[in-house]
Amino acid sequence: MERVVGLWLNKGKPEAVALADEIKDWLQKHNWLVLSEWQDIIQHQASFLISLGGDGTLLQAAREGAPYGIPVMGVNFGRLGFLCEIEKSDVFEALPKILHGEYLIQERLMLQAVVKRGLVEDHPQLALNDVVFFREGREGVVTLQANLSGEPSVSYPADGLIVSTPTGSTAYSLSAGGPILSPNVQAVLLTPLAAHTLSARPMLVSDQEEIEIFLASGEECVVSFDGRNSITLHSGESVTIKKASIRAQLIRLGNRSFTQVIREKLRDRWHE
């Protein structure tokens, strides 16, 4: 059976492009076929993907690989890098372990979202991090109502709302004051953006809930899915969000626990 690995890189980072060439040469010397075109990667059923960039690059690779069951190892070229497993300086130490199967695959909850405009459902999207609702331009405060499994639950008069997975809890939701969730928690987090009432608080719900977010007041707001594919939601329209039937698969070498990653990434460097 042909041994195939796919490369997924941020071509806007010259360092990532240069390292991709080095990795390709190294893998080819170890009798692996290295592909970088997505259709070729699918056709040859790659064993895994190597993502070269930051967390955003890894998100893209994980979303694309999930429907095909392709796990991803993230190499960090960004700043924080919560999701990336290794730093760029550690690549050639990690590769032999991966080729010999000395790793674990960590599955991550993903969200399936669909826009509802009256009786019409469209714009289906997968998100590994979050679905974000936010007002744009001169639009004033919007009110976003969350229904859980068909039952009205809470309304958020705010600048917006973040619906995130545990993976996404360390992204935009964290900067908006939301809590950090372990990736082992099977739940979805609702975090308001600049809430205009003291009663609007982050809310944690089961991943078994079907969450419908209505634009209850305000002319329109923008909705993005993992920071991409933005659409405009108009008054009375909604987005239905639920647990996706597939999960992202991230390669973990077992070197660091989640709590260790949190300590490393969020430690206060002010006094160092």
ABEGO torsion letter per residue (X at the ends): XBBBBBBBBBAABAAAAAAAAAAAAAAAAAGBBBBABAAAAAAAGBABBBBBEBAAAAAAAAAAAAAAGBBBBBBBABBAGAABABBAAAAAAAAAAAAAGBBBBBBBBBBBBBBBBEABBBGBBBBAABBBBBBBEABBBBBBBBBBGGBBABBBBBAEBBBBBAAAAABAAAAAGBBBBBAABBBBBBBBBGBABAABBBBBBBAABBBBBBBABEABBBBBBGGBGBBBBBBGBBBBBBBBABBBBBBBAGABBAAAAAAAAABBAAAX
